[in-house]
Amino acid sequence: MNKEKQLGQRGEDAAARYLEEQCGYTILDRNYGRTTGEIDIIAKDGDTWVFIEVKTRTSFYYGWPSEAVEKRKQRKIGRTAEAYLYYHHGWDRPCRFDVIEIIQDPRQELKLNHIKNAFWL
């Protein structure tokens, strides 16, 4: 696995731990993929299904990690979320889209920022 993939996997693992341990979410799925795209984490926050994109970076050279979740990426996540809701009979459930941005500092520590309702479709 290359360094970028390792960093991304480390970020997703940290985000999942944070959601379960600090937020009390239930993780339903990870790396859910369809032809429409992939969603990093799907979780339940109470009765709400949350579709979460995780972006991990080592610097702000290209801006905040959440800025990489632009309109095209949001549409892909939305189409993939629709497929998930369809296959899991979830049309009647409330849902939202979050972004967790993570910066790995020079000491290899991860700093996490959870943006709830990061975008709407």
C-alpha positions in Angstrom: 0.0 0.0 0.0 1.4 3.4 -0.9 1.9 6.2 1.6 -1.2 8.2 0.5 -3.4 5.1 0.8 -1.9 4.3 4.2 -2.5 7.9 5.4 -6.1 7.7 4.1 -6.7 4.4 5.8 -5.3 5.7 9.1 -7.6 8.7 8.9 -10.6 6.6 8.2 -9.8 4.3 11.1 -9.4 7.3 13.4 -12.6 8.8 12.2 -14.5 5.5 12.8 -13.1 5.3 16.3 -14.0 8.9 17.0 -17.6 8.4 15.8 -18.1 5.3 17.9 -16.2 6.2 21.0 -16.8 9.9 21.3 -20.0 10.5 19.5 -21.8 7.2 20.2 -22.6 6.5 16.5 -23.1 3.0 15.2 -21.0 2.2 12.2 -23.2 0.5 9.5 -20.7 0.2 6.7 -17.2 1.3 5.6 -15.9 1.9 2.1 -19.4 1.2 0.7 -18.9 1.2 -3.1 -21.1 1.1 -6.1 -20.6 2.0 -9.7 -21.7 5.5 -8.7 -18.9 6.0 -6.2 -17.8 5.2 -2.7 -18.7 6.4 0.8 -16.0 6.1 3.4 -18.3 5.6 6.5 -22.0 5.1 6.9 -23.2 5.4 10.4 -26.3 5.9 12.6 -26.5 8.9 14.8 -29.7 8.1 16.8 -32.3 7.5 14.1 -30.4 9.5 11.5 -28.3 7.7 8.9 -25.1 9.7 8.2 -23.0 9.4 5.1 -19.5 10.5 5.9 -16.6 11.5 3.7 -13.2 11.4 5.4 -10.3 13.6 4.0 -6.9 13.2 5.5 -3.9 15.5 4.6 -0.4 16.2 6.0 -0.6 20.0 5.3 -2.8 22.8 4.2 -0.8 23.3 1.0 -3.9 22.5 -1.1 -6.3 24.1 1.3 -8.5 22.5 4.0 -9.2 18.8 3.4 -12.9 19.5 3.3 -12.4 21.7 0.3 -11.7 18.6 -1.7 -15.3 17.6 -1.3 -16.5 19.8 -4.2 -19.8 19.7 -6.0 -18.9 16.8 -8.3 -17.8 14.6 -5.4 -20.9 15.6 -3.4 -23.1 14.4 -6.3 -21.2 11.1 -6.4 -21.7 10.6 -2.7 -25.4 11.5 -3.1 -26.0 9.0 -5.8 -24.1 6.3 -3.8 -26.2 7.2 -0.7 -29.4 6.8 -2.8 -28.2 3.3 -3.8 -27.5 2.4 -0.2 -30.9 3.7 0.9 -32.6 1.7 -1.8 -30.8 -1.6 -1.0 -31.3 -1.2 2.7 -35.0 0.0 2.5 -34.0 3.3 4.1 -36.1 5.8 2.2 -38.2 6.8 5.2 -35.2 7.4 7.5 -33.7 10.9 8.1 -30.1 11.2 6.7 -27.4 13.8 6.4 -24.0 14.2 4.8 -20.9 14.9 7.0 -17.3 15.5 6.3 -14.5 14.6 8.7 -11.3 16.4 7.8 -8.0 15.2 9.4 -4.6 16.8 9.4 -1.6 14.7 10.4 1.0 16.9 12.1 4.8 16.5 11.8 4.7 14.3 15.0 2.3 11.9 13.2 -0.6 13.0 15.4 -4.0 13.3 13.8 -6.1 16.5 14.4 -9.8 15.8 13.5 -12.6 18.3 12.6 -16.1 16.9 12.2 -18.4 19.0 10.0 -22.0 17.9 10.4 -24.4 18.7 7.6 -21.4 19.6 5.4 -23.5 19.7 2.3 -27.0 19.1 1.1 -28.3 17.7 -2.2 
